[in-house]
Amino acid sequence: MVRSVQAECLDVTLVGCNHRSASVGVRERIAFTSEQALHAADELCMRGIVEEAIVLSTCNRSEVYGVASEQNADAPAALEGFFTAFHGLSPSDIDTHLYRHTGGPAVEHLFRVTAGLDSMMLGEAEILGQVRDAYGKALERGTTGPVLNRLFQSALEIGKRVRAETELGAHAMSVASAGVKLAESVFGDLKGHSALIMGAGSVAEQVIGCLRQRGIGEMRIVNRSRERAEELAVRYGAAPASWETLADQLSWPDVIVTSVSATDAVLDRETLEKVMVDREGRAIFIVDLGVPRNVQSDAADVYNLYLYNLDDLDKIVSGNRNAREAEIPRAEALIQEQIHKFDAWKNSIAAVRLIEDLRAQMHEERREFLRDRRQLPENLSAAERERMEQLTSDLVERLLKGPSGKLRRARGLRERIERAEILRELFGADENSE
């Protein structure tokens, strides 16, 4: 029997949450560490919720991309259920903060993400590397397939094109540079001031680079991996410190920037209250770039401690966006071009699969005909029967050659879709689907 394969079977489903749909307090509850992202994708595929999966989680977004099997008629609901259950939440906890896209809207969303149009900092470059990293790890893990491979490769391509062919990425601001600008709004010139950087990942490294460009005075880097802290210290002229001495490192700097990958807060109010006693009340400025947050929110109530997180970068973000908005139409035109290419590929795959299914059906009916001895002359020799097998097989291939060739040669996307639909109807694929 023919299994009807249409373009919809190749649709991408997305369930996610970002800085527009939720505060950092919500985002930190549904953030995935790198290992959790890979484990979640494994689970989605092993449990048959989807056939392909990639989890993308950054400081400003957590998104699950999947390609459902043909039997899963409600992939968005299944993905959403998994999303909430994975983090031990009930649907009511985050229902209003999630967005759900299937098909074209999901494709467009990812393309806007890699182009920097969906970022807190319009045109930021970091997201392109984060998407590339998430895709590379999922590919290595084996949770991707032909659809997500094509989708994410296309997304990375459009991200590069937007930055090369528009001014959207010129002098782009990152979360790290916005955090440093926030510090400058408090201290003015950072020369002569001191800073402690907690963490040594990509965001922390960007912070270190920005602070060095602004002429920061003494700077120390504390990280769980001493080796990584030493590497960055040598590169940027800073001093490394071991994670075990963190409590002792908090009393001297004017600025602390945290970007630590952790499931719980690294600094609590009690610790920081003791630090302020040691500092004899001298003010301290903390920028928490972690998701989940690295600093307990109630620490903001400590006297002379000024705590900011990702949601406090709004004013910086507004100025950045206003300077780049003129480039948005050009970027969106490139995105629409890329969407058309992806849709054309998807529909050509659906057409090819339809031909394969029709071929399988016709050969099965041919074999059934030959098995029925009443349809053939009696006393056929083995050679004659073999010849009959070959002739009928050749006939099936000849019958399919014309329609399949015309389908592949159709010039436009609409024409390919129309011809596939005619072919499906002609051979009764829908009526015979299982």
Secondary structure, DSSP 8 states (H G I E B T S, - for coil): ------GGGG-EEEEEEETTTS-HHHHTTS---HHHHHHHHHHHHHTTS-SEEEEEEETTEEEEEEE--TT-TTHHHHHHHHHHHHTT--HHHHGGG-EEEESHHHHHHHHHHHHTSSSSSTT-SHHHHHHHHHHHHHHHHT---HHHHHHHHHHHHHHHHHHHHSSTTTT---HHHHHHHHHHHHHSS-BT--EEEE--SHHHHHHHHHHHHTTBSSEEEEESSHHHHHHHHHHHT-EEEEGGGHHHHSSS-SEEEE----SS-SB-HHHHHHHHHHTTT--EEEEE--SS-SB-GGGGGSTTEEEEEGGGGHHHHHHHHHTTGGGHHHHHHHHHHHHHHHHHHHHHHHHHHHHHHHHHHHHHHHHHHHH-GGGS-TT--HHHHHHHHHHHHHHHHHHHHHHHHHHHH--SHHHHHHHHHHHHHHTTTTTT--
